[in-house]
């Protein structure tokens, strides 16, 4: 792992490697609601000063004021179909301004309160990315200037979500990219921790709006967090979790509106409290497609899924059953609900038989690294759902996750029953 | 002139000097009201396409959407006293985003309409400035990238008002700096013309709100425009006129809301229509200070004006009269009205006698290069004002201007009488 071919490898070999031996270095990232107005930016400054008062060095990464990026995206959409790299490059120049405003303002607030601080824009650090405008990926971060600043006692304030190409054009990392920026900067600086401040106070065993007894988790393994994306997407962007896992960055998710500790993303071994199941995730974003009585010949799957792959339709769960007579097969799979129309058109074009679709489905997943060493977890899931008369349409599993597709109407019932059955209820 | 020590000298020696021999190169600059919303940005694109259709090459310079810069300035003022270079550097990073948005959007509009276009931010061109953050001055403009773009058929869209320091920090040029940017870029590119689109349709013989018969001028000499700053400030920033004069840039001021030709700034020799007076300017921004019976000894003026200079209070008109007995002197001068309190304090501290101040004064100026070769112009001015019983408090003159200070209440009366007397009334 982390071989020379890793584009992020330079993160691990900064030209200068300064970190005060006696102080911890913390990257603090604040999301859009945390910097939504001047008052909240002042609040962020208080958070920063708390960390400094605790004896730590701090680097801050910020999102744009909430709503501002949407406004800028809307402007661009009004004037362009945004289909070419040239157009997306301009889009990036426009939408990256939201973060430029907040970093300047926070630096001003900190300076006014006696904390030497300076903004570094993506191109000033520089945070080098590829040139996939509007959804660029970070290649390398040159930590030299930031290390120098820290050594000189100047606190760097860095905009999330943005980078710069090799030939000096601004890029953005796509929605949620600010989390990824923060983790990448933490990796480049070898920070002791990356605190992601948001409007929720951590990762829960499941959605607290559905299960009032959902508990906040103190620790979650990176792999678990990735599987909990359907819950976690609201909390932490998937790419940032992947990057944290890859570079062993200790990430904490916590609320900028309370002083409670949040949820820490850690290595699997660090999840000390041995539990079978960590959480229950769900998704209402899928749709089911079932092909009936497809002639069961070799290559039938390729014939069906090839055209979908070509159109970049992301197929998730797949089940294939041979019929009783052995001559035909049923194939069921799921696609993102937003892609159902395109999928239907592609299947029709194949002209290989009858098919039905259903957008009213939900995917329920039980997740936990404990699954690796314990059996009977899947059996319990099927049993609980059966007791509630919930029909399972499709099953898929991974090493640390079991997912089932069910009728959407049973979503809450299924989650509550499973939450209780796996002993996740709090209080 | 334009010796090697001129910091803008590199404008005249671009590394590459590309300009299509058969096409004229026009820099078009659009102000904040011209890009106030998406609809108006589309309107700007129409202007650009008209110029292209006429067979010209075009470079566009833009302001921020009107109101946006004020909002950003207000944010900064809310969180910082903005007193240090570090604070002003952050201020510049924040307020420069307004232009970054409009250049990206116009590039998108042009691309969507089939015109290859690309934004170049100040640091991308680069437009090098000194590091006087918030009111930086342009040092050099590297025209190489822009020349290459033009040669490749790509239209550059450049934000006004911004530059970058030698060590890569964003600067802004101060209010009205977008005009200066446009003229500097026109000089660097050796453009054939710099069209400044604004919300007025040119420079008038005087303020049309005061004199309904005021006429739009087809041509104004640079020197005249500088003297007409009190009118022109609303039209064209003084620094941009100085730069145009220095570098012989043909500047046209015209409206982005009509298709009438505007006013052209030209060399003095080019003002073909020989007229005695070009226009009548006025200013209500001054205050009068009179020191009475100051002992008339050598060095008294230095004693008075030294402390004001030290405090960077800009003294404009000065008159000194010796009293009848030859032992004492009266000194009258004007300062910006906003500096009157500081001036009063400074004079009091000198403890050299009685003094009076008057903030209710107006400065009326008649301006014209024709004055150089014609006499009797001042005499006519004094006569016209006397006929209207308007008392002249102070007189000052330059080669192409006569200014008088009068009671503010007579401002309109004086302007109207002079406008008629010098034959400037239209229709």
Interface residues (C-beta under 8 A of the other chain):
Chain A: X38 X41 X42 X72 X75 X76 X78 X79 X80 X81 X82 X84 X86 X87 X89 X90 X91 X93 X94 X96 X97 X100 X101 X103 X104 X105 X107 X108 X109 X111 X112 X116 X118 X119 X121 X123 X124 X168 X169 X170
Chain B: X38 X41 X42 X72 X75 X76 X78 X79 X80 X81 X82 X84 X86 X87 X89 X90 X91 X93 X94 X97 X100 X101 X103 X104 X105 X107 X108 X109 X111 X112 X116 X118 X119 X121 X123 X124 X168 X169 X170
